[in-house]
Amino acid sequence: MATHEHSAHGDGRSLNRLAFSATTHCLTGCAIGEILGMVMGTALGWSNGATIAASIALAFLFGYSLTSLPLLRAGLGLRRTAPLAFASDTLSITTMEIVDTLIVVLIPGALAAGLDEPLFWGSLAVALLIAGACAFPVNRRLLARGKGHAVVHQYHHAH
């Protein structure tokens, strides 16, 4: 039985393709922040808790920034941009951060690995890929309901 998927924007792209695009977008911001936080914490000898907290905070910062910058460049003010970024990215980033943090914490020795060790980079890569896979169905469901990145895309198409 074939399933009919609606394009959220009438441009012919499938819901799966839009969800993949939204997930990749969020994963990019999460990865930048997560890696930067882990590198900083490891290089500066921070505790595991401080390193994880910095990674999570930076993942949200970069995730929201990647959504906000194009909107700001398009002339939207921060008052309009911030709620759009929060609405489009919060659930996806939260999902990714929960999953990738748990994976890194559960991989033996990952948090103790140095920047020059394959375990450091490999654990981050594996954690981020699994986190992205977990966020895909979240983003797909949000898009199907006209939420998540659909909020930003609808705004772009309306203006």
C-alpha positions in Angstrom: 0.0 0.0 0.0 1.5 3.3 -1.1 1.6 6.2 1.3 1.0 9.6 -0.1 3.3 12.2 1.5 2.4 15.8 1.3 5.0 18.4 0.5 4.9 20.9 3.3 5.5 23.7 0.9 4.0 22.7 -2.5 7.4 22.6 -4.2 7.4 18.9 -4.9 9.9 17.8 -2.2 8.8 14.9 -0.1 8.3 15.1 3.6 11.2 12.7 4.1 13.5 15.0 2.1 12.4 18.0 4.0 12.9 16.1 7.3 16.3 15.1 6.2 17.2 18.7 5.3 15.9 19.9 8.7 17.8 17.2 10.5 21.0 17.9 8.6 20.6 21.6 9.4 20.1 21.0 13.1 22.9 18.4 13.2 25.3 20.9 11.7 24.7 23.5 14.4 24.8 20.8 17.1 28.0 19.3 15.7 29.8 22.7 15.6 28.8 23.5 19.2 29.3 20.0 20.6 32.7 19.6 19.1 33.8 23.1 20.1 32.6 22.5 23.7 34.3 19.1 23.9 37.6 20.4 22.4 37.6 23.4 24.8 36.8 21.4 27.8 39.3 18.7 27.0 42.1 21.2 26.1 41.5 23.3 29.2 41.2 20.3 31.5 37.6 21.1 32.6 35.6 18.5 34.6 33.3 16.2 32.6 30.3 18.1 33.8 31.6 21.5 32.8 32.7 20.1 29.4 29.3 18.5 28.8 27.5 21.7 29.9 29.6 23.8 27.6 29.0 21.4 24.7 25.3 21.5 25.2 25.1 25.3 25.5 27.2 25.8 22.4 25.1 23.2 20.4 22.0 25.3 21.2 23.8 28.5 20.4 25.1 27.4 17.1 21.9 25.6 16.2 19.8 28.7 16.8 22.4 30.8 15.1 22.3 28.8 11.9 18.6 29.4 11.7 18.7 33.0 12.8 21.4 34.4 10.6 19.6 34.0 7.2 16.4 35.5 8.8 18.4 38.4 10.2 20.1 38.9 6.8 16.6 38.9 5.2 15.7 41.9 7.3 13.8 40.3 10.1 14.4 41.8 13.5 15.7 39.8 16.5 12.2 40.0 18.0 10.7 38.1 15.1 13.8 35.9 14.4 14.3 34.5 18.0 10.8 33.0 18.3 11.1 31.5 14.8 14.5 29.9 15.6 13.2 28.6 19.0 10.1 27.1 17.4 11.9 25.5 14.5 14.9 24.0 16.4 14.3 23.4 20.1 12.9 19.9 19.9 15.4 18.7 17.3 18.4 20.1 19.2 17.1 18.8 22.5 16.7 15.3 21.0 20.2 15.4 19.5 21.8 16.6 22.7 20.2 14.0 24.9 21.2 11.2 22.5 24.7 12.3 21.7 25.5 13.2 25.3 24.3 9.8 26.6 26.3 8.0 23.9 29.5 9.9 24.7 29.0 9.3 28.4 28.4 5.6 27.9 31.4 4.9 25.6 34.1 3.7 28.0 37.0 6.2 28.1 35.5 8.7 25.6 35.3 11.6 28.1 38.9 10.9 29.3 40.3 10.6 25.8 42.7 13.3 24.6 42.3 15.5 21.5 45.0 13.4 19.8 43.2 10.1 20.4 40.9 8.4 17.8 38.5 7.5 20.6 37.8 11.2 21.2 36.9 11.9 17.6 35.3 8.6 16.9 33.0 8.7 19.9 31.9 12.2 18.9 31.3 11.1 15.3 29.3 8.0 16.3 27.3 9.9 18.9 26.4 12.7 16.4 25.4 10.3 13.6 23.1 8.3 16.0 21.7 11.6 17.4 20.9 12.7 13.9 19.2 9.4 13.1 17.1 9.8 16.3 16.1 13.4 15.4 15.0 12.6 11.9 11.6 11.1 12.9 11.1 14.0 15.3 11.7 16.5 12.5 9.5 14.5 10.1 6.6 14.5 12.6 7.0 18.2 13.3 7.1 19.0 9.6 4.0 16.9 8.9 2.2 18.9 11.6 3.4 22.3 10.1 5.8 22.8 13.0 9.6 22.7 13.5 11.5 23.9 10.4 8.1 24.2 8.6 7.7 27.5 10.6 10.8 29.0 9.1 10.2 27.6 5.6 6.6 28.8 5.6 7.9 32.3 6.5 10.5 32.3 3.8 7.9 31.3 1.2 5.4 33.9 2.5 7.8 36.8 2.0 
